[in-house]
């Protein structure tokens, strides 16, 4: 029985899961920054928010 494709699939799934987690973390940070800016209109947007 060859388990190599299963190992490759597991490695790819793990890498994809890591990328999704990083993307979601970036989205969460962006959302928090937008809330902070909306609640504090005196703060300036730098243009960096949303480019994560």
mmCIF entry with sequence, helices, sheets and N, C-alpha, C, O atoms, coordinates in Angstrom:
data_MODEL
# 
_entry.id   MODEL 
# 
_entity.id                         1 
_entity.type                       polymer 
_entity.pdbx_number_of_molecules   1 
# 
_entity_poly.entity_id                      1 
_entity_poly.type                           'polypeptide(L)' 
_entity_poly.nstd_linkage                   no 
_entity_poly.nstd_monomer                   no 
_entity_poly.pdbx_seq_one_letter_code       
;(UNK)(UNK)(UNK)(UNK)(UNK)(UNK)(UNK)(UNK)(UNK)(UNK)(UNK)(UNK)(UNK)(UNK)(UNK)(UNK)
(UNK)(UNK)(UNK)(UNK)(UNK)(UNK)(UNK)(UNK)(UNK)(UNK)(UNK)(UNK)(UNK)(UNK)(UNK)(UNK)
(UNK)(UNK)(UNK)(UNK)(UNK)(UNK)(UNK)(UNK)(UNK)(UNK)(UNK)(UNK)(UNK)(UNK)(UNK)(UNK)
(UNK)(UNK)(UNK)(UNK)
;
_entity_poly.pdbx_seq_one_letter_code_can   XXXXXXXXXXXXXXXXXXXXXXXXXXXXXXXXXXXXXXXXXXXXXXXXXXXX 
_entity_poly.pdbx_strand_id                 A 
# 
loop_
_entity_poly_seq.entity_id 
_entity_poly_seq.num 
_entity_poly_seq.mon_id 
_entity_poly_seq.hetero 
1 1  UNK n 
1 2  UNK n 
1 3  UNK n 
1 4  UNK n 
1 5  UNK n 
1 6  UNK n 
1 7  UNK n 
1 8  UNK n 
1 9  UNK n 
1 10 UNK n 
1 11 UNK n 
1 12 UNK n 
1 13 UNK n 
1 14 UNK n 
1 15 UNK n 
1 16 UNK n 
1 17 UNK n 
1 18 UNK n 
1 19 UNK n 
1 20 UNK n 
1 21 UNK n 
1 22 UNK n 
1 23 UNK n 
1 24 UNK n 
1 25 UNK n 
1 26 UNK n 
1 27 UNK n 
1 28 UNK n 
1 29 UNK n 
1 30 UNK n 
1 31 UNK n 
1 32 UNK n 
1 33 UNK n 
1 34 UNK n 
1 35 UNK n 
1 36 UNK n 
1 37 UNK n 
1 38 UNK n 
1 39 UNK n 
1 40 UNK n 
1 41 UNK n 
1 42 UNK n 
1 43 UNK n 
1 44 UNK n 
1 45 UNK n 
1 46 UNK n 
1 47 UNK n 
1 48 UNK n 
1 49 UNK n 
1 50 UNK n 
1 51 UNK n 
1 52 UNK n 
# 
_struct_asym.id          A 
_struct_asym.entity_id   1 
# 
_struct_conf.conf_type_id            HELX_P 
_struct_conf.id                      HELX_P1 
_struct_conf.pdbx_PDB_helix_id       AA1 
_struct_conf.beg_label_comp_id       UNK 
_struct_conf.beg_label_asym_id       A 
_struct_conf.beg_label_seq_id        4 
_struct_conf.pdbx_beg_PDB_ins_code   ? 
_struct_conf.end_label_comp_id       UNK 
_struct_conf.end_label_asym_id       A 
_struct_conf.end_label_seq_id        39 
_struct_conf.pdbx_end_PDB_ins_code   ? 
_struct_conf.beg_auth_comp_id        UNK 
_struct_conf.beg_auth_asym_id        A 
_struct_conf.beg_auth_seq_id         4 
_struct_conf.end_auth_comp_id        UNK 
_struct_conf.end_auth_asym_id        A 
_struct_conf.end_auth_seq_id         39 
_struct_conf.pdbx_PDB_helix_class    1 
_struct_conf.details                 ? 
_struct_conf.pdbx_PDB_helix_length   36 
# 
_struct_conf_type.id          HELX_P 
_struct_conf_type.criteria    ? 
_struct_conf_type.reference   ? 
# 
loop_
_atom_site.group_PDB 
_atom_site.id 
_atom_site.type_symbol 
_atom_site.label_atom_id 
_atom_site.label_alt_id 
_atom_site.label_comp_id 
_atom_site.label_asym_id 
_atom_site.label_entity_id 
_atom_site.label_seq_id 
_atom_site.pdbx_PDB_ins_code 
_atom_site.Cartn_x 
_atom_site.Cartn_y 
_atom_site.Cartn_z 
_atom_site.occupancy 
_atom_site.B_iso_or_equiv 
_atom_site.pdbx_formal_charge 
_atom_site.auth_seq_id 
_atom_site.auth_comp_id 
_atom_site.auth_asym_id 
_atom_site.auth_atom_id 
_atom_site.pdbx_PDB_model_num 
ATOM 1   N N  . UNK A 1 1  ? 0.836   -1.182 0.000  1.00 0.00 ? 1  UNK A N  1 
ATOM 2   C CA . UNK A 1 1  ? 0.000   0.000  0.000  1.00 0.00 ? 1  UNK A CA 1 
ATOM 3   C C  . UNK A 1 1  ? 0.884   1.249  0.000  1.00 0.00 ? 1  UNK A C  1 
ATOM 4   O O  . UNK A 1 1  ? 1.817   1.365  0.796  1.00 0.00 ? 1  UNK A O  1 
ATOM 5   N N  . UNK A 1 2  ? 0.577   2.174  -0.901 1.00 0.00 ? 2  UNK A N  1 
ATOM 6   C CA . UNK A 1 2  ? 1.375   3.385  -1.032 1.00 0.00 ? 2  UNK A CA 1 
ATOM 7   C C  . UNK A 1 2  ? 0.697   4.537  -0.287 1.00 0.00 ? 2  UNK A C  1 
ATOM 8   O O  . UNK A 1 2  ? -0.427  4.916  -0.615 1.00 0.00 ? 2  UNK A O  1 
ATOM 9   N N  . UNK A 1 3  ? 1.376   5.085  0.704  1.00 0.00 ? 3  UNK A N  1 
ATOM 10  C CA . UNK A 1 3  ? 0.798   6.178  1.497  1.00 0.00 ? 3  UNK A CA 1 
ATOM 11  C C  . UNK A 1 3  ? 1.339   7.538  1.075  1.00 0.00 ? 3  UNK A C  1 
ATOM 12  O O  . UNK A 1 3  ? 0.992   8.554  1.678  1.00 0.00 ? 3  UNK A O  1 
ATOM 13  N N  . UNK A 1 4  ? 2.176   7.572  0.056  1.00 0.00 ? 4  UNK A N  1 
ATOM 14  C CA . UNK A 1 4  ? 2.797   8.827  -0.364 1.00 0.00 ? 4  UNK A CA 1 
ATOM 15  C C  . UNK A 1 4  ? 1.779   9.890  -0.781 1.00 0.00 ? 4  UNK A C  1 
ATOM 16  O O  . UNK A 1 4  ? 1.900   11.034 -0.341 1.00 0.00 ? 4  UNK A O  1 
ATOM 17  N N  . UNK A 1 5  ? 0.784   9.567  -1.606 1.00 0.00 ? 5  UNK A N  1 
ATOM 18  C CA . UNK A 1 5  ? -0.202  10.598 -1.954 1.00 0.00 ? 5  UNK A CA 1 
ATOM 19  C C  . UNK A 1 5  ? -0.934  11.138 -0.723 1.00 0.00 ? 5  UNK A C  1 
ATOM 20  O O  . UNK A 1 5  ? -1.263  12.323 -0.667 1.00 0.00 ? 5  UNK A O  1 
ATOM 21  N N  . UNK A 1 6  ? -1.185  10.284 0.248  1.00 0.00 ? 6  UNK A N  1 
ATOM 22  C CA . UNK A 1 6  ? -1.854  10.724 1.465  1.00 0.00 ? 6  UNK A CA 1 
ATOM 23  C C  . UNK A 1 6  ? -0.964  11.696 2.235  1.00 0.00 ? 6  UNK A C  1 
ATOM 24  O O  . UNK A 1 6  ? -1.445  12.697 2.766  1.00 0.00 ? 6  UNK A O  1 
ATOM 25  N N  . UNK A 1 7  ? 0.332   11.401 2.293  1.00 0.00 ? 7  UNK A N  1 
ATOM 26  C CA . UNK A 1 7  ? 1.273   12.303 2.974  1.00 0.00 ? 7  UNK A CA 1 
ATOM 27  C C  . UNK A 1 7  ? 1.328   13.650 2.260  1.00 0.00 ? 7  UNK A C  1 
ATOM 28  O O  . UNK A 1 7  ? 1.308   14.702 2.900  1.00 0.00 ? 7  UNK A O  1 
ATOM 29  N N  . UNK A 1 8  ? 1.396   13.609 0.931  1.00 0.00 ? 8  UNK A N  1 
ATOM 30  C CA . UNK A 1 8  ? 1.440   14.854 0.162  1.00 0.00 ? 8  UNK A CA 1 
ATOM 31  C C  . UNK A 1 8  ? 0.161   15.658 0.379  1.00 0.00 ? 8  UNK A C  1 
ATOM 32  O O  . UNK A 1 8  ? 0.201   16.876 0.552  1.00 0.00 ? 8  UNK A O  1 
ATOM 33  N N  . UNK A 1 9  ? -0.963  14.967 0.368  1.00 0.00 ? 9  UNK A N  1 
ATOM 34  C CA . UNK A 1 9  ? -2.244  15.641 0.579  1.00 0.00 ? 9  UNK A CA 1 
ATOM 35  C C  . UNK A 1 9  ? -2.278  16.285 1.960  1.00 0.00 ? 9  UNK A C  1 
ATOM 36  O O  . UNK A 1 9  ? -2.741  17.416 2.108  1.00 0.00 ? 9  UNK A O  1 
ATOM 37  N N  . UNK A 1 10 ? -1.796  15.576 2.961  1.00 0.00 ? 10 UNK A N  1 
ATOM 38  C CA . UNK A 1 10 ? -1.780  16.104 4.329  1.00 0.00 ? 10 UNK A CA 1 
ATOM 39  C C  . UNK A 1 10 ? -0.869  17.330 4.433  1.00 0.00 ? 10 UNK A C  1 
ATOM 40  O O  . UNK A 1 10 ? -1.209  18.301 5.110  1.00 0.00 ? 10 UNK A O  1 
ATOM 41  N N  . UNK A 1 11 ? 0.276   17.285 3.771  1.00 0.00 ? 11 UNK A N  1 
ATOM 42  C CA . UNK A 1 11 ? 1.205   18.420 3.804  1.00 0.00 ? 11 UNK A CA 1 
ATOM 43  C C  . UNK A 1 11 ? 0.603   19.641 3.113  1.00 0.00 ? 11 UNK A C  1 
ATOM 44  O O  . UNK A 1 11 ? 0.724   20.765 3.601  1.00 0.00 ? 11 UNK A O  1 
ATOM 45  N N  . UNK A 1 12 ? -0.047  19.409 1.973  1.00 0.00 ? 12 UNK A N  1 
ATOM 46  C CA . UNK A 1 12 ? -0.682  20.513 1.254  1.00 0.00 ? 12 UNK A CA 1 
ATOM 47  C C  . UNK A 1 12 ? -1.826  21.095 2.076  1.00 0.00 ? 12 UNK A C  1 
ATOM 48  O O  . UNK A 1 12 ? -2.001  22.312 2.129  1.00 0.00 ? 12 UNK A O  1 
ATOM 49  N N  . UNK A 1 13 ? -2.597  20.232 2.710  1.00 0.00 ? 13 UNK A N  1 
ATOM 50  C CA . UNK A 1 13 ? -3.710  20.691 3.541  1.00 0.00 ? 13 UNK A CA 1 
ATOM 51  C C  . UNK A 1 13 ? -3.193  21.515 4.718  1.00 0.00 ? 13 UNK A C  1 
ATOM 52  O O  . UNK A 1 13 ? -3.790  22.529 5.081  1.00 0.00 ? 13 UNK A O  1 
ATOM 53  N N  . UNK A 1 14 ? -2.089  21.082 5.308  1.00 0.00 ? 14 UNK A N  1 
ATOM 54  C CA . UNK A 1 14 ? -1.501  21.806 6.439  1.00 0.00 ? 14 UNK A CA 1 
ATOM 55  C C  . UNK A 1 14 ? -1.014  23.186 5.992  1.00 0.00 ? 14 UNK A C  1 
ATOM 56  O O  . UNK A 1 14 ? -1.223  24.179 6.689  1.00 0.00 ? 14 UNK A O  1 
ATOM 57  N N  . UNK A 1 15 ? -0.366  23.243 4.831  1.00 0.00 ? 15 UNK A N  1 
ATOM 58  C CA . UNK A 1 15 ? 0.125   24.518 4.309  1.00 0.00 ? 15 UNK A CA 1 
ATOM 59  C C  . UNK A 1 15 ? -1.041  25.453 3.985  1.00 0.00 ? 15 UNK A C  1 
ATOM 60  O O  . UNK A 1 15 ? -0.979  26.651 4.262  1.00 0.00 ? 15 UNK A O  1 
ATOM 61  N N  . UNK A 1 16 ? -2.093  24.903 3.401  1.00 0.00 ? 16 UNK A N  1 
ATOM 62  C CA . UNK A 1 16 ? -3.262  25.712 3.072  1.00 0.00 ? 16 UNK A CA 1 
ATOM 63  C C  . UNK A 1 16 ? -3.935  26.244 4.331  1.00 0.00 ? 16 UNK A C  1 
ATOM 64  O O  . UNK A 1 16 ? -4.360  27.398 4.381  1.00 0.00 ? 16 UNK A O  1 
ATOM 65  N N  . UNK A 1 17 ? -4.025  25.396 5.337  1.00 0.00 ? 17 UNK A N  1 
ATOM 66  C CA . UNK A 1 17 ? -4.623  25.808 6.611  1.00 0.00 ? 17 UNK A CA 1 
ATOM 67  C C  . UNK A 1 17 ? -3.821  26.961 7.221  1.00 0.00 ? 17 UNK A C  1 
ATOM 68  O O  . UNK A 1 17 ? -4.402  27.904 7.759  1.00 0.00 ? 17 UNK A O  1 
ATOM 69  N N  . UNK A 1 18 ? -2.492  26.887 7.138  1.00 0.00 ? 18 UNK A N  1 
ATOM 70  C CA . UNK A 1 18 ? -1.633  27.938 7.676  1.00 0.00 ? 18 UNK A CA 1 
ATOM 71  C C  . UNK A 1 18 ? -1.850  29.251 6.917  1.00 0.00 ? 18 UNK A C  1 
ATOM 72  O O  . UNK A 1 18 ? -1.932  30.317 7.527  1.00 0.00 ? 18 UNK A O  1 
ATOM 73  N N  . UNK A 1 19 ? -1.941  29.170 5.590  1.00 0.00 ? 19 UNK A N  1 
ATOM 74  C CA . UNK A 1 19 ? -2.165  30.368 4.791  1.00 0.00 ? 19 UNK A CA 1 
ATOM 75  C C  . UNK A 1 19 ? -3.519  31.003 5.097  1.00 0.00 ? 19 UNK A C  1 
ATOM 76  O O  . UNK A 1 19 ? -3.632  32.225 5.196  1.00 0.00 ? 19 UNK A O  1 
ATOM 77  N N  . UNK A 1 20 ? -4.541  30.167 5.245  1.00 0.00 ? 20 UNK A N  1 
ATOM 78  C CA . UNK A 1 20 ? -5.877  30.674 5.562  1.00 0.00 ? 20 UNK A CA 1 
ATOM 79  C C  . UNK A 1 20 ? -5.869  31.364 6.918  1.00 0.00 ? 20 UNK A C  1 
ATOM 80  O O  . UNK A 1 20 ? -6.479  32.419 7.088  1.00 0.00 ? 20 UNK A O  1 
ATOM 81  N N  . UNK A 1 21 ? -5.175  30.764 7.885  1.00 0.00 ? 21 UNK A N  1 
ATOM 82  C CA . UNK A 1 21 ? -5.102  31.364 9.223  1.00 0.00 ? 21 UNK A CA 1 
ATOM 83  C C  . UNK A 1 21 ? -4.414  32.726 9.155  1.00 0.00 ? 21 UNK A C  1 
ATOM 84  O O  . UNK A 1 21 ? -4.858  33.678 9.796  1.00 0.00 ? 21 UNK A O  1 
ATOM 85  N N  . UNK A 1 22 ? -3.334  32.821 8.384  1.00 0.00 ? 22 UNK A N  1 
ATOM 86  C CA . UNK A 1 22 ? -2.624  34.095 8.245  1.00 0.00 ? 22 UNK A CA 1 
ATOM 87  C C  . UNK A 1 22 ? -3.524  35.137 7.590  1.00 0.00 ? 22 UNK A C  1 
ATOM 88  O O  . UNK A 1 22 ? -3.543  36.296 8.004  1.00 0.00 ? 22 UNK A O  1 
ATOM 89  N N  . UNK A 1 23 ? -4.274  34.721 6.561  1.00 0.00 ? 23 UNK A N  1 
ATOM 90  C CA . UNK A 1 23 ? -5.157  35.646 5.869  1.00 0.00 ? 23 UNK A CA 1 
ATOM 91  C C  . UNK A 1 23 ? -6.256  36.138 6.802  1.00 0.00 ? 23 UNK A C  1 
ATOM 92  O O  . UNK A 1 23 ? -6.569  37.328 6.829  1.00 0.00 ? 23 UNK A O  1 
ATOM 93  N N  . UNK A 1 24 ? -6.842  35.216 7.571  1.00 0.00 ? 24 UNK A N  1 
ATOM 94  C CA . UNK A 1 24 ? -7.906  35.595 8.501  1.00 0.00 ? 24 UNK A CA 1 
ATOM 95  C C  . UNK A 1 24 ? -7.389  36.530 9.585  1.00 0.00 ? 24 UNK A C  1 
ATOM 96  O O  . UNK A 1 24 ? -8.091  37.452 10.000 1.00 0.00 ? 24 UNK A O  1 
ATOM 97  N N  . UNK A 1 25 ? -6.163  36.293 10.043 1.00 0.00 ? 25 UNK A N  1 
ATOM 98  C CA . UNK A 1 25 ? -5.556  37.167 11.044 1.00 0.00 ? 25 UNK A CA 1 
ATOM 99  C C  . UNK A 1 25 ? -5.369  38.569 10.465 1.00 0.00 ? 25 UNK A C  1 
ATOM 100 O O  . UNK A 1 25 ? -5.637  39.565 11.137 1.00 0.00 ? 25 UNK A O  1 
ATOM 101 N N  . UNK A 1 26 ? -4.913  38.639 9.225  1.00 0.00 ? 26 UNK A N  1 
ATOM 102 C CA . UNK A 1 26 ? -4.735  39.938 8.570  1.00 0.00 ? 26 UNK A CA 1 
ATOM 103 C C  . UNK A 1 26 ? -6.076  40.640 8.404  1.00 0.00 ? 26 UNK A C  1 
ATOM 104 O O  . UNK A 1 26 ? -6.176  41.848 8.621  1.00 0.00 ? 26 UNK A O  1 
ATOM 105 N N  . UNK A 1 27 ? -7.100  39.896 8.024  1.00 0.00 ? 27 UNK A N  1 
ATOM 106 C CA . UNK A 1 27 ? -8.434  40.477 7.869  1.00 0.00 ? 27 UNK A CA 1 
ATOM 107 C C  . UNK A 1 27 ? -8.946  40.997 9.210  1.00 0.00 ? 27 UNK A C  1 
ATOM 108 O O  . UNK A 1 27 ? -9.528  42.080 9.280  1.00 0.00 ? 27 UNK A O  1 
ATOM 109 N N  . UNK A 1 28 ? -8.729  40.226 10.271 1.00 0.00 ? 28 UNK A N  1 
ATOM 110 C CA . UNK A 1 28 ? -9.174  40.623 11.606 1.00 0.00 ? 28 UNK A CA 1 
ATOM 111 C C  . UNK A 1 28 ? -8.471  41.911 12.034 1.00 0.00 ? 28 UNK A C  1 
ATOM 112 O O  . UNK A 1 28 ? -9.098  42.809 12.594 1.00 0.00 ? 28 UNK A O  1 
ATOM 113 N N  . UNK A 1 29 ? -7.181  41.995 11.769 1.00 0.00 ? 29 UNK A N  1 
ATOM 114 C CA . UNK A 1 29 ? -6.410  43.192 12.105 1.00 0.00 ? 29 UNK A CA 1 
ATOM 115 C C  . UNK A 1 29 ? -6.943  44.394 11.332 1.00 0.00 ? 29 UNK A C  1 
ATOM 116 O O  . UNK A 1 29 ? -7.092  45.483 11.886 1.00 0.00 ? 29 UNK A O  1 
ATOM 117 N N  . UNK A 1 30 ? -7.225  44.186 10.054 1.00 0.00 ? 30 UNK A N  1 
ATOM 118 C CA . UNK A 1 30 ? -7.768  45.261 9.217  1.00 0.00 ? 30 UNK A CA 1 
ATOM 119 C C  . UNK A 1 30 ? -9.119  45.725 9.764  1.00 0.00 ? 30 UNK A C  1 
ATOM 120 O O  . UNK A 1 30 ? -9.372  46.926 9.858  1.00 0.00 ? 30 UNK A O  1 
ATOM 121 N N  . UNK A 1 31 ? -9.976  44.782 10.120 1.00 0.00 ? 31 UNK A N  1 
ATOM 122 C CA . UNK A 1 31 ? -11.294 45.126 10.657 1.00 0.00 ? 31 UNK A CA 1 
ATOM 123 C C  . UNK A 1 31 ? -11.172 45.911 11.962 1.00 0.00 ? 31 UNK A C  1 
ATOM 124 O O  . UNK A 1 31 ? -11.887 46.890 12.175 1.00 0.00 ? 31 UNK A O  1 
ATOM 125 N N  . UNK A 1 32 ? -10.264 45.474 12.831 1.00 0.00 ? 32 UNK A N  1 
ATOM 126 C CA . UNK A 1 32 ? -10.060 46.177 14.103 1.00 0.00 ? 32 UNK A CA 1 
ATOM 127 C C  . UNK A 1 32 ? -9.552  47.599 13.858 1.00 0.00 ? 32 UNK A C  1 
ATOM 128 O O  . UNK A 1 32 ? -9.974  48.540 14.530 1.00 0.00 ? 32 UNK A O  1 
ATOM 129 N N  . UNK A 1 33 ? -8.655  47.744 12.903 1.00 0.00 ? 33 UNK A N  1 
ATOM 130 C CA . UNK A 1 33 ? -8.130  49.073 12.581 1.00 0.00 ? 33 UNK A CA 1 
ATOM 131 C C  . UNK A 1 33 ? -9.237  49.971 12.047 1.00 0.00 ? 33 UNK A C  1 
ATOM 132 O O  . UNK A 1 33 ? -9.305  51.148 12.399 1.00 0.00 ? 33 UNK A O  1 
ATOM 133 N N  . UNK A 1 34 ? -10.098 49.427 11.205 1.00 0.00 ? 34 UNK A N  1 
ATOM 134 C CA . UNK A 1 34 ? -11.195 50.221 10.659 1.00 0.00 ? 34 UNK A CA 1 
ATOM 135 C C  . UNK A 1 34 ? -12.171 50.651 11.748 1.00 0.00 ? 34 UNK A C  1 
ATOM 136 O O  . UNK A 1 34 ? -12.679 51.773 11.718 1.00 0.00 ? 34 UNK A O  1 
ATOM 137 N N  . UNK A 1 35 ? -12.438 49.769 12.707 1.00 0.00 ? 35 UNK A N  1 
ATOM 138 C CA . UNK A 1 35 ? -13.314 50.126 13.829 1.00 0.00 ? 35 UNK A CA 1 
ATOM 139 C C  . UNK A 1 35 ? -12.664 51.235 14.654 1.00 0.00 ? 35 UNK A C  1 
ATOM 140 O O  . UNK A 1 35 ? -13.322 52.203 15.035 1.00 0.00 ? 35 UNK A O  1 
ATOM 141 N N  . UNK A 1 36 ? -11.377 51.086 14.924 1.00 0.00 ? 36 UNK A N  1 
ATOM 142 C CA . UNK A 1 36 ? -10.655 52.104 15.691 1.00 0.00 ? 36 UNK A CA 1 
ATOM 143 C C  . UNK A 1 36 ? -10.722 53.458 14.987 1.00 0.00 ? 36 UNK A C  1 
ATOM 144 O O  . UNK A 1 36 ? -10.963 54.483 15.624 1.00 0.00 ? 36 UNK A O  1 
ATOM 145 N N  . UNK A 1 37 ? -10.507 53.456 13.676 1.00 0.00 ? 37 UNK A N  1 
ATOM 146 C CA . UNK A 1 37 ? -10.554 54.707 12.924 1.00 0.00 ? 37 UNK A CA 1 
ATOM 147 C C  . UNK A 1 37 ? -11.960 55.297 12.897 1.00 0.00 ? 37 UNK A C  1 
ATOM 148 O O  . UNK A 1 37 ? -12.125 56.515 12.975 1.00 0.00 ? 37 UNK A O  1 
ATOM 149 N N  . UNK A 1 38 ? -12.965 54.447 12.787 1.00 0.00 ? 38 UNK A N  1 
ATOM 150 C CA . UNK A 1 38 ? -14.334 54.967 12.736 1.00 0.00 ? 38 UNK A CA 1 
ATOM 151 C C  . UNK A 1 38 ? -14.761 55.552 14.082 1.00 0.00 ? 38 UNK A C  1 
ATOM 152 O O  . UNK A 1 38 ? -15.577 56.473 14.126 1.00 0.00 ? 38 UNK A O  1 
ATOM 153 N N  . UNK A 1 39 ? -14.225 55.035 15.155 1.00 0.00 ? 39 UNK A N  1 
ATOM 154 C CA . UNK A 1 39 ? -14.577 55.540 16.490 1.00 0.00 ? 39 UNK A CA 1 
ATOM 155 C C  . UNK A 1 39 ? -13.730 56.738 16.898 1.00 0.00 ? 39 UNK A C  1 
ATOM 156 O O  . UNK A 1 39 ? -14.055 57.440 17.856 1.00 0.00 ? 39 UNK A O  1 
ATOM 157 N N  . UNK A 1 40 ? -12.655 56.964 16.178 1.00 0.00 ? 40 UNK A N  1 
ATOM 158 C CA . UNK A 1 40 ? -11.746 58.073 16.488 1.00 0.00 ? 40 UNK A CA 1 
ATOM 159 C C  . UNK A 1 40 ? -11.462 58.852 15.205 1.00 0.00 ? 40 UNK A C  1 
ATOM 160 O O  . UNK A 1 40 ? -10.393 58.707 14.612 1.00 0.00 ? 40 UNK A O  1 
ATOM 161 N N  . UNK A 1 41 ? -12.415 59.674 14.778 1.00 0.00 ? 41 UNK A N  1 
ATOM 162 C CA . UNK A 1 41 ? -12.266 60.361 13.490 1.00 0.00 ? 41 UNK A CA 1 
ATOM 163 C C  . UNK A 1 41 ? -11.065 61.310 13.423 1.00 0.00 ? 41 UNK A C  1 
ATOM 164 O O  . UNK A 1 41 ? -10.643 61.692 12.331 1.00 0.00 ? 41 UNK A O  1 
ATOM 165 N N  . UNK A 1 42 ? -10.515 61.693 14.572 1.00 0.00 ? 42 UNK A N  1 
ATOM 166 C CA . UNK A 1 42 ? -9.351  62.577 14.567 1.00 0.00 ? 42 UNK A CA 1 
ATOM 167 C C  . UNK A 1 42 ? -8.075  61.843 14.145 1.00 0.00 ? 42 UNK A C  1 
ATOM 168 O O  . UNK A 1 42 ? -7.076  62.482 13.815 1.00 0.00 ? 42 UNK A O  1 
ATOM 169 N N  . UNK A 1 43 ? -8.103  60.511 14.152 1.00 0.00 ? 43 UNK A N  1 
ATOM 170 C CA . UNK A 1 43 ? -6.935  59.750 13.700 1.00 0.00 ? 43 UNK A CA 1 
ATOM 171 C C  . UNK A 1 43 ? -6.877  59.780 12.179 1.00 0.00 ? 43 UNK A C  1 
ATOM 172 O O  . UNK A 1 43 ? -7.909  59.765 11.508 1.00 0.00 ? 43 UNK A O  1 
ATOM 173 N N  . UNK A 1 44 ? -5.668  59.821 11.645 1.00 0.00 ? 44 UNK A N  1 
ATOM 174 C CA . UNK A 1 44 ? -5.499  59.867 10.202 1.00 0.00 ? 44 UNK A CA 1 
ATOM 175 C C  . UNK A 1 44 ? -5.318  58.467 9.644  1.00 0.00 ? 44 UNK A C  1 
ATOM 176 O O  . UNK A 1 44 ? -4.665  57.621 10.255 1.00 0.00 ? 44 UNK A O  1 
ATOM 177 N N  . UNK A 1 45 ? -5.896  58.235 8.491  1.00 0.00 ? 45 UNK A N  1 
ATOM 178 C CA . UNK A 1 45 ? -5.623  56.996 7.772  1.00 0.00 ? 45 UNK A CA 1 
ATOM 179 C C  . UNK A 1 45 ? -4.290  57.175 7.058  1.00 0.00 ? 45 UNK A C  1 
ATOM 180 O O  . UNK A 1 45 ? -4.018  58.233 6.489  1.00 0.00 ? 45 UNK A O  1 
ATOM 181 N N  . UNK A 1 46 ? -3.468  56.141 7.090  1.00 0.00 ? 46 UNK A N  1 
ATOM 182 C CA . UNK A 1 46 ? -2.156  56.237 6.453  1.00 0.00 ? 46 UNK A CA 1 
ATOM 183 C C  . UNK A 1 46 ? -2.153  55.620 5.069  1.00 0.00 ? 46 UNK A C  1 
ATOM 184 O O  . UNK A 1 46 ? -1.189  55.782 4.321  1.00 0.00 ? 46 UNK A O  1 
ATOM 185 N N  . UNK A 1 47 ? -3.209  54.919 4.720  1.00 0.00 ? 47 UNK A N  1 
ATOM 186 C CA . UNK A 1 47 ? -3.252  54.239 3.439  1.00 0.00 ? 47 UNK A CA 1 
ATOM 187 C C  . UNK A 1 47 ? -2.729  52.825 3.533  1.00 0.00 ? 47 UNK A C  1 
ATOM 188 O O  . UNK A 1 47 ? -2.804  52.070 2.564  1.00 0.00 ? 47 UNK A O  1 
ATOM 189 N N  . UNK A 1 48 ? -2.198  52.452 4.691  1.00 0.00 ? 48 UNK A N  1 
ATOM 190 C CA . UNK A 1 48 ? -1.655  51.107 4.860  1.00 0.00 ? 48 UNK A CA 1 
ATOM 191 C C  . UNK A 1 48 ? -2.726  50.121 5.295  1.00 0.00 ? 48 UNK A C  1 
ATOM 192 O O  . UNK A 1 48 ? -2.563  48.915 5.106  1.00 0.00 ? 48 UNK A O  1 
ATOM 193 N N  . UNK A 1 49 ? -3.815  50.605 5.871  1.00 0.00 ? 49 UNK A N  1 
ATOM 194 C CA . UNK A 1 49 ? -4.894  49.727 6.320  1.00 0.00 ? 49 UNK A CA 1 
ATOM 195 C C  . UNK A 1 49 ? -5.563  49.140 5.093  1.00 0.00 ? 49 UNK A C  1 
ATOM 196 O O  . UNK A 1 49 ? -5.921  49.860 4.161  1.00 0.00 ? 49 UNK A O  1 
ATOM 197 N N  . UNK A 1 50 ? -5.728  47.829 5.103  1.00 0.00 ? 50 UNK A N  1 
ATOM 198 C CA . UNK A 1 50 ? -6.405  47.169 3.995  1.00 0.00 ? 50 UNK A CA 1 
ATOM 199 C C  . UNK A 1 50 ? -5.468  46.614 2.953  1.00 0.00 ? 50 UNK A C  1 
ATOM 200 O O  . UNK A 1 50 ? -5.915  45.969 2.004  1.00 0.00 ? 50 UNK A O  1 
ATOM 201 N N  . UNK A 1 51 ? -4.183  46.846 3.100  1.00 0.00 ? 51 UNK A N  1 
ATOM 202 C CA . UNK A 1 51 ? -3.221  46.325 2.137  1.00 0.00 ? 51 UNK A CA 1 
ATOM 203 C C  . UNK A 1 51 ? -2.507  45.104 2.675  1.00 0.00 ? 51 UNK A C  1 
ATOM 204 O O  . UNK A 1 51 ? -1.438  44.739 2.185  1.00 0.00 ? 51 UNK A O  1 
ATOM 205 N N  . UNK A 1 52 ? -3.088  44.472 3.680  1.00 0.00 ? 52 UNK A N  1 
ATOM 206 C CA . UNK A 1 52 ? -2.472  43.296 4.296  1.00 0.00 ? 52 UNK A CA 1 
ATOM 207 C C  . UNK A 1 52 ? -2.605  42.100 3.397  1.00 0.00 ? 52 UNK A C  1 
ATOM 208 O O  . UNK A 1 52 ? -2.146  41.012 3.745  1.00 0.00 ? 52 UNK A O  1 
# 
